[in-house]
């Protein structure tokens, strides 16, 4: 017997059929499978892809940023900002670390509480598969679901690999990002079928694209990175690195901001606080009037960005020639540059989907539907979206733990 395969008869020992079917062998589905199987349930995870957990594999540049030590509900976007609290409180970053450590996996903190696996992301997938196997769960890959109904106390799940009649059905099919590796609208469709509403979905943690002059300017300095504070229209602020690209803007600060951005809205870039620009340039005007303005800016920003910003001002490049109004203009340009992205790169490159199954209709303790007994939604398909930095996997583990314990 093996834990993973694409043939049900080889996978499942003859005998009782699965009591719990989980759709999606990603982060949330595998973890819920472990928890439910450890509770003594007969668990079958089904997935239409060829391989399980492809997003774990490609995450964190291949090293999987599996959690964040700063995990708290305020690091998640949801129509109900309190929804995630219960699950996160009952299964936090250290709980996951304990599971990894049992397999001798080690980790390091990169920045801002972000924990990465020293043994690469494949080792995380392997430990999840090992735990699932040890608990008795099974994964059926290349399994296409054609219909789900609930004629009685059990669901009828019709697939190309057989029909299953579980009492509990956990939807862990993820969001819409990266369709190339298996993302689909399946979870939202099932939710709607059972009467749930969906909080409007949009790509999150995704680069911005620009058109016209801004596109050309950003493309000309693509590859340049700079520290910045990005403020979105709702006044959310992120201070991290920003990267210029051939299409527009990327880097952690931009990816974070994108989850709070709606089409048509502007964002504001602050490279330096206005007060510092004013005080340092006013001081330098007296003490070092021959100094070039660009030599001052370049103390803080890369040369190509400095040239781009200063070129736009049309000022003379000597601090002694700056009037108070000129200094104000520079302060404004460096501290509050407001621009409007044309769009984002969309689900093709987005790390997550913002929005999803409305949390008002789910139990925050168990993730069970309030509308259909035995139906659960976990992971990214739910309207809970983490910041960049391991929060989305932590939500997958925590929500999976809640449902896996409850079934
Ligand atoms: P996930 O998407 O992992 O799994 C869903 C599964 O359902 C897939 O296996 C899919 O094939 C299956 N499925 C979909 N439709 C189906 C259908 N119709 N029938 C059957 N099966 C179906 N987060 C983080 O915290 N740290 C990080 O480092 C990264 N890095 C990262 C990099 C990149 C490139 C991306 C795209 C994303 C990240 N993320 C991340 C986000 C993280 O990967 C994501 O939030 C979790 O994988 C979500 O876990 P789920 O199990 O909910 O969905």
Boltz pocket constraint, residues with backbone or C-beta under 6 A from the ligand:
constraints:
  - pocket:
      binder: B
      contacts: [[A, 23], [A, 24], [A, 25], [A, 26], [A, 27], [A, 28], [A, 29], [A, 46], [A, 47], [A, 48], [A, 49], [A, 51], [A, 52], [A, 53], [A, 54], [A, 55], [A, 56], [A, 58], [A, 59], [A, 60], [A, 61], [A, 64], [A, 65], [A, 66], [A, 67], [A, 143], [A, 144], [A, 145], [A, 172], [A, 173], [A, 174], [A, 175], [A, 177], [A, 178], [A, 181], [A, 182], [A, 183], [A, 184], [A, 185], [A, 186], [A, 349], [A, 350], [A, 351], [A, 352], [A, 378], [A, 379], [A, 380], [A, 381], [A, 387], [A, 389], [A, 390], [A, 391], [A, 392], [A, 393], [A, 394], [A, 396]]
      max_distance: 6.0
